[in-house]
Amino acid sequence: MSNLHRPAANRRTMGRKTVERIGMVGATGLIGRRVIEISSASDYTRIVGIARREIRLPEGARMEMFVAEPSKWGEVFEAIKPRSFICALGTTWKKAGRDETAFREVDYDLIVETAQAARDAGVLNMVLISAAGADPKSKHFYLKVKAETEQAVSKIGFKRLDILRPGLLRGAREGDFRFAEKMAMTVAPLVEPLLPSKYEMYHSIDADLVAEAALGLAMRRAAGRFTHDNEAMKRAAREWRAKADATLEE
């Protein structure tokens, strides 16, 4: 286990209440990178990332990053002792080689094992990035696995569990061009207003809003299990932004 990125204390935080540290796994994806960038721009929260290999952090990142094998992630949670953590782990059908077992190893096994390790280490809250349409009865393998992961994590015993189910994510992915997804993002603003209301959950949403919602929900104290669609995430994002902005103005 090694600490790769521990920046010096920022001048603006000296003499003030220590910012809350939030653990995170899944720093290389679109949501993970935006969580890092957005939290680094404020003094409200600070991300402590855990990864299995060294990664290139976003420019200007102010965070800590620990590298360890997944089997050791529980020890990292024990060491950093965050109250909550954000799980943005996930692969794609293409990256998994279109192999169901390989896909499940990341989107189910790794997520559930990480959640259990975090809870065993005393982490109270978890924010899980899932997907719109997650359904254990779905004929779509991706959505079926997402739902099964939600169910398994729900049984682990977190004081608070927030499940985010975003639709199509809008945002630039680091070194991961997806032609079909890019085309969908292009036509979404034209097509979405014409769709029946039952498809509203699948509407596109800016990755920044999902990242801000994840940060805000990770700070909440009320106990329970909560599932958030696009509109709920937008509300949570607005609340987080207001608190983060207020902190910068102090």
C-alpha positions in Angstrom: 0.0 0.0 0.0 1.4 3.3 -1.0 0.3 6.9 -0.7 0.7 8.4 -4.1 -0.7 11.9 -3.8 -0.8 13.8 -0.6 -0.8 17.5 -1.3 0.4 20.1 1.2 -2.3 21.8 3.2 -4.0 24.5 1.2 -3.6 28.0 2.6 -7.4 28.6 2.6 -8.0 25.7 5.0 -5.4 26.7 7.6 -7.0 27.5 10.9 -10.4 26.2 9.8 -12.4 23.1 10.6 -10.9 20.1 8.8 -12.8 19.2 5.7 -14.6 15.9 5.6 -12.7 13.1 3.9 -14.7 10.8 1.7 -13.3 7.5 0.4 -13.8 6.6 -3.2 -13.1 3.6 -5.5 -13.5 3.9 -9.3 -11.4 7.1 -9.8 -10.6 6.4 -13.5 -14.2 6.5 -14.8 -16.1 9.6 -15.9 -17.9 10.0 -12.6 -14.9 9.2 -10.5 -12.7 11.8 -12.3 -15.4 14.5 -12.0 -15.8 13.8 -8.3 -12.1 14.4 -7.9 -12.1 17.6 -9.9 -15.2 19.0 -8.3 -14.2 18.2 -4.7 -10.7 19.6 -5.4 -12.2 22.9 -6.4 -13.8 23.4 -3.0 -12.8 23.3 0.7 -16.0 21.4 1.7 -14.8 17.8 1.1 -11.7 16.0 0.2 -11.5 12.7 -1.6 -9.3 9.8 -0.5 -9.1 7.4 -3.4 -8.3 3.7 -3.5 -7.1 2.0 -6.7 -5.4 -1.2 -7.7 -2.8 0.6 -9.9 -1.3 4.0 -10.3 -3.4 6.4 -12.3 -3.0 9.8 -13.8 -4.9 12.2 -11.6 -6.8 15.2 -13.1 -4.8 18.4 -13.2 -5.1 20.4 -10.0 -6.3 17.4 -8.0 -6.1 17.9 -4.2 -6.6 14.5 -2.7 -4.9 11.3 -1.4 -4.6 8.2 -3.5 -3.7 4.8 -2.1 -2.7 1.9 -4.3 -3.3 -1.7 -3.2 -4.6 -5.0 -4.4 -8.4 -5.2 -3.9 -7.8 -7.9 -1.3 -6.1 -5.2 0.8 -8.6 -2.4 0.3 -10.2 -3.3 3.7 -6.9 -2.4 5.3 -6.9 0.9 3.5 -10.4 1.7 4.8 -9.1 0.8 8.3 -6.3 3.2 7.9 -8.1 6.2 6.4 -11.3 5.7 8.4 -13.8 7.7 6.2 -17.3 8.0 7.5 -18.6 7.4 3.9 -17.4 6.3 0.6 -18.4 6.6 -3.1 -18.3 3.6 -5.3 -17.9 4.5 -8.9 -16.5 1.2 -10.0 -17.7 -0.3 -13.2 -16.6 -1.6 -16.6 -18.3 -1.8 -20.0 -19.4 -4.7 -22.1 -16.7 -3.9 -24.6 -13.9 -3.6 -22.0 -15.0 -7.0 -20.5 -14.5 -8.6 -23.9 -18.2 -9.1 -24.2 -17.7 -11.9 -21.6 -20.5 -12.1 -18.9 -18.1 -13.6 -16.3 -15.5 -10.8 -16.8 -18.2 -8.2 -16.6 -19.7 -9.6 -13.4 -16.3 -9.9 -11.8 -16.1 -6.0 -11.7 -19.7 -4.8 -11.7 -20.9 -7.4 -9.1 -18.0 -9.2 -7.3 -15.6 -6.4 -6.9 -18.3 -3.9 -5.8 -19.9 -6.2 -3.3 -16.5 -7.3 -1.9 -15.4 -3.6 -1.6 -18.6 -2.6 0.1 -18.3 -5.5 2.6 -14.6 -4.5 3.3 -15.6 -0.9 3.9 -18.4 -1.8 6.3 -16.2 -4.2 8.2 -13.7 -1.3 8.6 -16.4 0.8 10.2 -17.6 2.9 7.2 -21.2 4.0 7.9 -22.4 5.4 4.6 -22.1 4.3 1.0 -23.0 6.0 -2.3 -23.3 3.5 -5.2 -23.3 4.6 -8.8 -25.7 2.3 -10.6 -27.8 2.8 -13.7 -31.3 3.8 -14.8 -33.5 0.8 -15.5 -31.6 -1.6 -13.1 -34.0 -4.5 -12.7 -33.2 -8.1 -11.5 -35.8 -9.4 -14.0 -34.4 -7.4 -16.9 -33.5 -9.4 -20.0 -30.7 -6.9 -20.5 -27.6 -8.5 -18.8 -26.1 -5.1 -17.9 -29.2 -3.9 -16.1 -29.8 -7.3 -14.4 -26.3 -7.3 -12.9 -26.7 -3.7 -11.8 -29.8 -4.6 -9.9 -28.3 -7.7 -8.4 -25.4 -5.6 -7.1 -27.8 -3.1 -5.6 -29.6 -5.9 -3.8 -26.4 -7.5 -2.5 -25.0 -4.1 -1.2 -28.3 -3.4 0.5 -27.9 -6.4 2.7 -24.4 -5.5 4.0 -25.7 -3.2 6.7 -24.6 0.4 6.0 -26.3 3.0 8.2 -27.1 4.9 5.0 -27.0 3.7 1.4 -27.6 6.0 -1.5 -28.1 4.4 -4.9 -27.7 6.7 -7.9 -29.4 5.6 -11.1 -28.4 8.1 -13.8 -29.5 7.8 -17.4 -27.1 8.4 -20.3 -24.1 10.3 -18.9 -23.0 13.4 -20.7 -19.3 14.2 -20.4 -15.8 13.7 -21.9 -14.3 10.3 -21.0 -10.6 10.0 -20.5 -9.2 8.0 -23.3 -12.4 6.1 -23.8 -14.2 7.2 -27.0 -17.5 5.5 -27.5 -19.0 6.3 -30.9 -22.5 5.0 -30.2 -22.7 6.8 -26.9 -21.4 10.0 -28.5 -24.1 9.8 -31.1 -26.7 9.2 -28.5 -25.6 12.3 -26.5 -25.8 14.4 -29.7 -29.4 13.4 -30.5 -30.7 13.1 -26.9 -31.7 16.8 -26.6 -33.8 16.5 -29.7 -35.4 13.1 -29.0 -35.9 13.1 -25.2 -38.8 15.7 -25.2 -40.7 13.5 -27.6 -40.4 10.3 -25.5 -43.3 9.1 -23.3 -43.0 9.9 -19.6 -42.2 6.3 -18.7 -38.8 6.7 -20.4 -37.9 9.8 -18.4 -35.5 7.8 -16.2 -33.3 7.1 -19.2 -32.9 10.8 -20.2 -29.3 12.0 -20.4 -27.7 13.8 -17.5 -24.5 15.8 -17.1 -21.8 13.8 -15.3 -21.1 16.8 -13.2 -24.5 16.7 -11.7 -24.1 13.0 -10.8 -20.7 13.7 -9.2 -22.0 16.6 -7.2 -25.0 14.6 -6.1 -22.7 11.8 -5.0 -20.6 14.2 -2.9 -23.6 15.8 -1.3 -25.3 12.5 -0.5 -22.0 11.1 1.0 -22.2 14.0 3.6 -25.8 13.2 4.8 -26.4 11.7 8.2 -30.0 10.5 8.0 -30.2 6.7 8.1 -31.9 4.6 5.4 -31.7 3.2 1.9 -32.4 5.8 -0.9 -32.6 5.4 -4.6 -32.2 8.5 -6.8 -33.3 9.1 -10.3 -32.1 12.0 -12.5 -34.4 14.6 -10.9 -33.4 13.6 -7.4 -29.8 13.8 -8.3 -30.2 17.3 -9.7 -31.8 18.4 -6.4 -28.9 16.8 -4.4 -26.4 18.4 -6.7 -27.9 21.9 -6.2 -27.8 21.4 -2.4 -24.2 20.3 -2.5 -23.2 23.2 -4.7 -24.9 25.7 -2.4 -23.0 24.4 0.6 -19.7 24.2 -1.2 -20.1 27.8 -2.5 -20.9 29.0 1.0 -17.7 27.4 2.3 -15.6 29.2 -0.4 -17.2 32.5 0.6 -16.3 32.1 4.3 
